[in-house]
């Protein structure tokens, strides 16, 4: 039940200080707390707002009252006198200007409400009371709004009182039947001072508390819950901070601002999430796998708590949408941590001993050495056995499987090209056999029945998609196999071009694989150039692939130090198309008699460069 103005704004023990009305300036709207007014305690008449109203409406029951200009001026002076009496009386007792002026305005409003009974006895009372109310409001509004400027040493406590006072002022307007819109100055002033309170009190305190919560959590706080998942108390601690902030702020502000308080807390939570994600990105190598799993599970739980709180507190559509963004940010952090957990797993395959990154080097090529992929799979088995217990299995573990598969295949391909670019190969036979065997090793592991419950779910690939991704190893092996002729490899060349990017790394990848075959009698560079050009045309007809290729960084074969005549290639690149034709006149003599010679300049240049790359690769 709402309090009346008499209860809400009554100033206990208030006593009038008599003011000479002629000495008041009722047009000054920016009065300070120390205004000098002439006080005359001997004046017989107390210039009181309520008394003036009582005098005007004495004996007017059921009569029409038309307030004269003289009477309205007397009402204005009485409002100014009452306001100033309180200003002078409490200026030595109240520290802050906002609170002082709120007390004065409360007293004047109380005087108006005390006289309402007499006003309502007249005919057409609503018109009369609205006119008097507007005069009163015109006097007190600018004085309070002026004090709401943060430049006037505004404090969060005073700001909260101002927000509450304006809200009660609006409620009382409705309660007493004043059919008036809240003045725009009140609305803007309240919004401004509310933002000040949310910034200086809610956001500031929430930031400090959230930072302290993060500092208190470490690997030592990790524990297993009832399901065996690794967790900490971080989500519960953050929820406690939110509940405390809502409780404290709700005690200072009306309930209708609870949504604003919650969104201010959410702003700081979003900042904390961003800082936490940056911390993971920069410190992931030092974080343990158990710590990652706890972070992933904690953020999932935190997102659930936030969703529940938003459903309970938020009703405004724009705030509900903003709250969804916060929940998405929290979910993104769990996925961010999942990706770096997989990077942390791959780190064990690089340091302290290179395992998967040894693909393509002499050790990998040697049949006497233990397979790099077998050792990789053994590492995965150890981690995955733990992750199935540590993580929320149905949601995050499939994502770990997918990310580890992608990273393993990506690392394998990049290592193969990087290492073979540096050293070449002892011969095409052993690399072909290793590629075929590694394909089978990966397929058998990732398509094993132990992962059957996750295939095609939670972001992990189906068994068919896994096999399709890994087929790139078979296609590479087929191109390197010296028993296969260029004309029989159209499909494999198309697949390599598509996988590594037709206009990016695809052509260099094919040329490098061709170079690893060594020179073969009866098969010249132009055979490969023709087959690659044909494969590109067929690939264009096929359209978009169903499986998007991985983003692999393939070293540029044209910059390899292992290529003969690489200096000549770089020099020829700098020449114009006409100069290139002059340098290689003999090679182009036959082509000039062919209709193909009339192709566009860019296409001629690409074919010409491809020819020289193929020729030099054959000499690798």
Buried (B, 14 or more C-beta within 10 A) or exposed (E): EEEBBEEBBBBEEBEBBBBBBEEBEBEEBEBBBEEEBEBEEEEEEBBBBBBBBBEBBEEBEEEEBEBEEEBBEBBBBBBBBBBBBBBBBBBEEBEBBBBBBBBBBBBBBBBBBBBBEBBBBBEEBEEBBBEBBEBBBBBBBBBBBBBBBBEBEBBBBBBBBBBBBBBBBBBBBEEBEBEEEBBEBBEEBBEBBBBBBBBBBBBBBBBEBBEEBBEEBEEEEBEEEEEEBBBBBBBBBBBEBBEBBBEBBBEBBBEEBBBBBBBBBBBBBBBBBEEBBEEBEEEBEEBEBEBBBBBBBBBBBBBEBBBEBBEEBBEEEEBEEBBBEBBEBBBBBBBBBBBBBBBBBBEBBBEEEBBBBBBBBEBBBEEEEEBBBEBBBEBBEEBBEEBBBBBBBEBBBBBBBBBBBBBBBBBBBBBBBBBBBEEBBEEBBBBBBBBBBBBEBBBEBBBEEEBEEBBBEBBBBEBEBBBBBBBBBBBBBBBBBBEBEBEEBBEBBBBBBBBBBBEBBBBBBBBBBBBBBBEBEEBBBBBBBBBBBBBBEBBEEEEEEEBEBBEBEBBEBBEBEBBEEBEEBEEBEEEEEEEBBEBBEEBBEEBEEEEEEEBEEEEBBBBBBBBBBBBBBBEB
